[in-house]
């Protein structure tokens, strides 16, 4: 019986290409359009990169039943973590101006001088820079578009978890 769903390795490759496209878009906006990423944007990039690394390993490995599920779960977890950061970012972007958090130290400086837990705490609290919407596409901010991508990666991971693999 023919399956309408491509083989796991092919799907992992397609999802990996989507991650690469997302990162290429982010780097284009940064280096060509001059949009500097805020700390929450950087953490969302880490989520995309984590999913991409998992998908790259899954593509190269070409696992069977259990491996497909493990890689699917890991991809879903990376996407859920990135999506949580996106949700926080979107929330900050929709705050009234008088409720926006103040600025924090630059991320590279914090990473050099503070414990990792303190850096995470400060970054996830957001900044005034994170609340700015400086670019939109089809009415969506970058954080909103990234959330859609993370939802798709989460659904992909769930699909890999529940699919029947021969």
C-alpha positions in Angstrom: 0.0 0.0 0.0 1.4 3.4 -1.0 1.7 6.1 1.7 0.9 9.7 1.0 3.4 10.8 3.6 7.0 10.8 2.4 9.6 8.7 4.2 10.9 10.1 7.5 14.3 11.0 6.1 12.8 13.0 3.2 10.5 14.9 5.7 13.5 15.6 8.0 15.3 17.0 5.0 12.4 19.3 4.1 12.0 20.5 7.7 15.8 21.1 7.8 15.6 23.2 4.6 12.7 25.2 6.2 15.0 25.9 9.2 17.8 27.0 6.9 15.4 29.2 5.0 14.2 30.8 8.3 17.8 31.5 9.4 18.7 32.8 5.9 15.8 35.2 6.2 16.9 36.4 9.7 20.5 36.9 8.5 19.3 38.8 5.4 17.2 41.1 7.6 20.1 41.6 9.9 23.0 42.0 7.4 21.3 43.5 4.4 18.3 45.4 5.8 20.2 46.5 8.9 17.7 45.1 11.5 19.7 44.3 14.6 18.2 41.4 16.5 17.0 42.0 20.1 17.8 39.4 22.8 14.5 37.6 22.3 15.2 37.4 18.6 18.5 35.8 19.3 16.9 33.2 21.6 14.4 32.4 18.9 17.3 31.9 16.4 18.8 29.4 18.9 15.5 27.5 18.8 15.6 27.4 15.0 19.2 26.3 15.1 18.5 23.6 17.7 15.7 22.2 15.6 17.9 22.4 12.5 20.7 20.4 14.2 18.3 17.7 15.3 16.9 17.5 11.8 20.3 17.4 10.3 21.3 14.5 12.5 18.0 12.7 11.8 18.5 13.2 8.0 22.0 11.9 8.1 21.1 9.0 10.4 18.0 7.8 8.7 16.5 6.1 11.8 13.9 3.4 12.0 10.7 3.4 14.1 12.1 4.4 17.6 14.7 6.8 16.2 12.0 8.6 14.1 10.0 9.1 17.2 13.0 10.3 19.3 14.0 12.8 16.6 10.4 13.9 16.2 10.1 14.5 20.0 13.4 16.4 20.1 12.4 18.5 17.2 9.1 19.2 18.8 10.7 20.1 22.1 13.1 22.6 20.4 10.2 24.1 18.6 8.1 24.4 21.8 10.9 26.2 23.6 11.4 28.5 20.6 7.7 29.1 20.4 7.5 30.0 24.1 10.1 32.7 23.5 8.1 33.9 20.5 5.0 34.1 22.6 6.8 36.2 25.2 8.1 38.4 22.4 4.7 38.9 20.9 3.3 39.7 24.4 5.9 42.4 24.9 5.2 43.9 21.4 1.5 44.2 22.4 2.0 45.9 25.8 1.0 49.5 26.2 4.1 51.8 25.9 4.0 52.7 29.6 4.3 49.0 30.6 7.3 48.1 28.4 10.3 47.0 30.4 13.4 49.2 30.4 16.5 48.4 28.4 19.1 45.9 29.7 22.8 45.5 29.2 24.0 44.2 25.8 23.7 40.4 25.5 27.4 39.8 24.8 28.4 41.8 27.9 25.9 39.9 30.1 27.2 36.5 28.8 30.8 37.5 29.8 30.0 38.9 33.2 26.9 37.2 34.6 25.9 33.6 35.5 23.9 32.0 32.7 20.8 31.8 34.9 20.8 35.6 35.4 21.3 36.2 31.7 18.4 34.0 30.9 16.2 35.7 33.5 17.0 39.2 32.2 16.7 38.3 28.5 13.3 36.6 29.0 12.0 39.5 30.9 12.4 41.5 27.6 13.5 45.0 26.8 12.2 48.1 25.2 14.0 47.0 22.1 12.1 43.7 22.1 8.8 45.6 22.2 9.5 47.5 19.0 8.0 46.2 15.8 10.4 47.3 13.1 9.5 45.1 10.2 6.3 43.3 9.1 5.3 40.9 6.3 1.6 40.3 5.6 0.8 42.2 8.7 2.9 39.9 10.9 5.9 40.9 13.0 9.0 38.8 12.8 8.1 37.2 16.2 4.6 36.3 14.9 6.1 34.8 11.7 8.6 32.9 13.8 5.8 31.6 16.1 4.0 30.2 13.0 7.2 28.5 12.0 7.6 27.0 15.5 4.0 25.8 15.4 4.7 24.1 12.1 7.9 22.5 13.5 6.0 21.3 16.6 3.3 19.8 14.4 6.0 18.1 12.3 7.5 16.6 15.5 4.1 15.3 16.6 3.5 13.8 13.2 6.8 12.0 13.3 5.9 10.7 16.8 2.5 9.2 15.8 3.2 8.1 12.2 3.4 4.5 11.3 6.9 3.7 10.2 7.7 0.4 8.4 
